[in-house]
Amino acid sequence: MPSIIPGFLKKPKKELTPQQRNFKLFAIGALLLLGGLSMIIAANFYLPPSLKQELITLISLIIACIGGVMAIIGYVKLLLSRINHFINRS
């Protein structure tokens, strides 16, 4: 009998390593950052100067800031785990 649950909703077969988790955090943060910045540019080009444009730009800026912080944290954690791996390698 085929499963009704789609593949993306199933539990992963194995846990992610710390480096994979850190890279995932970095990648999601970078995508949020780029998405927020592209929304700011799109609002600047396609919307007339108004309160609506300012609100969309503010929301986009908040998304971009959250994404930037996530990307920085993910990158630093990835860097530290790689340094730790090379130092403790026997």
KEDREN-987667 format. One record per residue (C-alpha): residue in three letters; x, y, z. Coordinates in steps of 0.5 Angstrom, whole numbers, padded with zeros to 4 digits, always signed. Example, Ala and Ser with C-alpha at 12.3 -4.5 7.8 and 13.67 -1.06 7.14 Angstrom:
ala+0025-0009+0016 ser+0027-0002+0014 
***
This chain:
met+0000+0000+0000 pro+0003+0007-0002 ser+0004+0012+0003 ile+0000+0018+0003 ile+0005+0022+0007 pro+0009+0026+0002 gly+0017+0026+0002 phe+0018+0032+0005 leu+0014+0031+0011 lys+0017+0024+0013 lys+0022+0024+0018 pro+0030+0024+0016 lys+0033+0017+0016 lys+0039+0020+0019 glu+0041+0026+0024 leu+0045+0031+0021 thr+0052+0032+0023 pro+0054+0039+0026 gln+0057+0041+0020 gln+0051+0040+0016 arg+0046+0043+0020 asn+0051+0050+0020 phe+0051+0050+0013 lys+0043+0049+0013 leu+0043+0055+0017 phe+0048+0059+0013 ala+0044+0057+0007 ile+0037+0059+0009 gly+0040+0066+0012 ala+0043+0067+0006 leu+0037+0066+0002 leu+0033+0070+0007 leu+0038+0076+0006 leu+0038+0076-0002 gly+0030+0075-0002 gly+0029+0081+0003 leu+0034+0085-0001 ser+0031+0083-0008 met+0024+0085-0005 ile+0027+0092-0003 ile+0029+0093-0010 ala+0023+0091-0013 ala+0019+0096-0008 asn+0023+0101-0010 phe+0022+0100-0018 tyr+0015+0098-0018 leu+0011+0102-0013 pro+0010+0109-0013 pro+0012+0113-0007 ser+0007+0112-0002 leu+0006+0109+0005 lys+0005+0102+0002 gln+0012+0102-0001 glu+0015+0104+0006 leu+0012+0098+0009 ile+0014+0093+0004 thr+0021+0096+0005 leu+0021+0096+0012 ile+0018+0089+0012 ser+0023+0087+0007 leu+0029+0090+0011 ile+0027+0086+0017 ile+0027+0080+0013 ala+0034+0081+0010 cys+0037+0083+0017 ile+0034+0076+0020 gly+0037+0073+0014 gly+0044+0076+0015 val+0044+0075+0022 met+0042+0067+0021 ala+0048+0067+0015 ile+0053+0070+0020 ile+0052+0066+0025 gly+0051+0059+0021 tyr+0058+0061+0017 val+0062+0063+0024 lys+0059+0056+0027 leu+0061+0053+0020 leu+0068+0056+0021 leu+0069+0054+0028 ser+0067+0047+0027 arg+0072+0046+0021 ile+0078+0049+0025 asn+0076+0044+0031 his+0076+0039+0026 phe+0083+0040+0024 ile+0085+0041+0031 asn+0083+0035+0034 arg+0084+0031+0028 ser+0089+0025+0030 
***
